């Protein structure tokens, strides 16, 4: 899921058994998907970044040579920072965003990026402060509610995460990624309700998003084979769109595997998420974060249905 940063310019009553059944059905054949014979990865041509690299050169030349107002310099630094971020050069991006804020302290979008970097470093308080600043400057900055919700989620403050993730979901109920993040947070609070709510919300999701297919799979409406067929039919292999679909697919399957305490499978799926190198997707960023958590034994999954 790509965050849209601003630039210039029926009811179901499910018992615990059904919850376990659905979750288990989503993950019991994951090993097949990540086996060498079935493994799917996007092999992208390195030239896909050529235009972005040229733009970095041009922006750098302007910053070095042009006579710029303070506001213009801040805007150019911000734009270069976005390109660095898209290329996975996060340290360079962070430096540019910090410099932009030093020149213009009201750049809400720059604080949003800095908050993400702080979150990925496990500086939860610093991240939340940055996201609070964004919302103080621009209360309608939608994706900051997701990011602050994730800061609460990953720091174990699930009730506070719920408030932000519910607000983020309500802003666009057709977006499956909003429903998915809310679902994973609700699994921590009430697993039975999480499944029920996801099923209800699935009826409002747009078929234009690949994430809607992932929701169908997590609900047990698709087999793994059907999911793979739909994925391969949606776009050509070895394209940017294919890499994006794989990034999302591997990440959410990894999250579900982790919830079932299938740590080995989750670890492999998070690594596959990262392997597709879609640096500016939420799923890429947090796959790296989840891998760090697994390596340092800080993640203790709550097994659904376990008392």
Secondary structure, DSSP 8 states (H G I E B T S, - for coil): -B-------------HHHHHHHHHHHHTTHHHHTSTTT-------GGGGHHHHHHHHHHHHHHHHS---HHHHHHHHHHHHHHHHHTT-HHHHHHHHHHHHHH-TT-HHHHHHHHHHHHHTT-HHHHHHHHHHHHHH-TT-HHHHHHHHHHHHHTT-HHHHHHHHHHHHHT-TT-HHHHHHHHHHHHHH-HHHHHHHHHHHHTT--TTSHHHHHHHHHTTSS-HHHHHHHHHHHS-TTSHHHHHHHHHHHHHHHHHHHHTT-HHHHHHHHHHHHHT--TTBHHHHHHHHHHHHHHTT------TT--
